[in-house]
Amino acid sequence: MCGRLSLGVRKIATVETVAVALLVVGCGHDWNGLDDRATEFPSDASTDTSLEATTDAADGVTSDVIDEPTPNPDGGDTGTPEAGLEICDDGVDNDLDGKVDCADSECLQQGFACVPDVPAGWTGYFHMTLFDYDASLPDISCHDGSSASRYFSGPADAALCSACTCGPLTGAACEEASIFCTDLNSSCSGSLTSQGSWSSGSCRDISSDQMMSCELVQKDVLSNEGSCDPSPVDFSNKDAWASTAGVCAVSNSGAGCGTGEVCVALAPMAPSVEPTVCLAKVGDNACAPAWSDRHVLHESADDSRNCSPCSCAADPTTVSCSAPSYKIFDNSFCTGISNQVVGCTDVSALTSDGSSSLKRLSPSALLQGSCAASGGSPTGSVTPSGATTLCCL
């Protein structure tokens, strides 16, 4: 199990009035210096008694002199201020160099900068980062140990459904063709009498002293088109979001800036390494020109995406039958001279004494067949809810 992840930014608290979240890609992620930046931010003021102004006699330049505090022999406080490390977001000249917060180069080195005041209707300031969505991410900690709120960005597109396919055709059958004969003429006209059907290889005596003709009818009619089993269907883009987002609030802001500006800590926002800071406002809002890097985050979403079921139907253009074959013999026991029945056959012309017989050689047979697949279309969508807009420098 992965541990909690921490955004290395000084004095960060959870967001109370705006729901936002810190986004990460997973355990073991390289924060590209975020934690290293945190080590540059002093967390507590410390007394420094070694800072002393000097005079460079050679150059004739004299710097402001900061006297080292003088201890009182009686153990009391002499009242002389003590110089400490500059804290950049408290509006105090902690190191007593005459420069407050962002006016002090130490604060610029620690990652602080002057930024515009929070506009009316917005809340600030926040640090945010974005990474690829990962539903298994552990809790994310802000620098002060509080948990970052987790929100999401970039609702997924429609379901990418797998293609539907069909299994082999089963159950298809051909109608058993019958041979019809008449003893009234040699052209298969008039009333024809079915000779019925019989097993392949068997012989039937159709001798007649009259004129006779026979014809094979219904040669390639399907009695059952058959069916195919459809494949299952699913979609590959299961993640409902493109990104997970996390934001920690900057708890304090300092001075040392121009009119309409405050001093705040900046932090990189992945994947960029450029430090930044953000404002927030509930809803889907436009950003002011000074805060043009816009991100719309959401609390949750209803993901109704799916795929329509696959189905298969026999394709009549691919299913065909072979006709059974019959032979006519010039005797009553299916031996000797024979002719295969093709179309209308004049039986009397093939026999010399009126004796004739029919022999069935093969049944109707399915030559080929397949099914056409349908379905597998995307349905539903990801419907986000709980929008908050972050505008960053």
C-alpha angles and dihedrals in degrees: 000000000000122000128237117290120227132207106220101224124127121250099001122163133183119272111258104176101029124049109225135142145213113242125212136166101225149291119328093023116163105238091201095231102324092123090040088056089052091059088059092057112086110227097193135028113247131194114253114189095171097074107107130160116234138199119231101212094185093058095034091228118135121196125206109282118231108194118222110242112267115226117232112237088217091055095249129126113268090205094241110140117244119230116229140172111297114258105206104205105045103076091239131118093232097172093045095232093129093254122106124211111304091017086067116081089219089069093051088053089051092056101262123137141173112260133176119276117265108272120236113279094023133097126221161242120010141156116219138180132186130208138163113292116266119172091200097060115135124232115295121222129210119224092266092053097257119128120259117232111247121223135161140238137198110028111226124260125245118305114282097223124202117245117266117239135181132228123229120303113262134178096028115143138177124230110252106249117223130208117233126202139184130197093201101077145357097243102067091245128139123022114357123199120216115236089204122225131288139176122288115271095024123123130223126195111228097166116158137167089217132077110282138189131175134199135188111228135188091027102170110018119140117228092188126016092203128214143249131220112246122228121247116258132217139154128243104211097075097156110098093206139044094212143017115221131202132183133187120195121241100233099199140030127198142208136242094099136109127270112302093018138100134195115249137160116259125210134189116263110211135270086026118065093207111112116239145159131217145213124217138209129174113249135027104307140166118247127236115248092253090055100042101148098096127193125176110204128189136205097218145329142221106238108198096160119139142136128254113249120267119246134184132208129185110260107228091201090065101039118086139155133219116229120241115252126233133184128205118215128198092234137051099254105056100251135115124019114021142171127203116239109248115168112318111355124195101224095184090059090057098052131065102200104024094264113131141151140189126225124192111220104179139002128238109282138193109247100189144327146168141176133248116231126222137171128048094121120150118256134183129015145227109270111193124210137187100040124197124178121218118195115194135188 
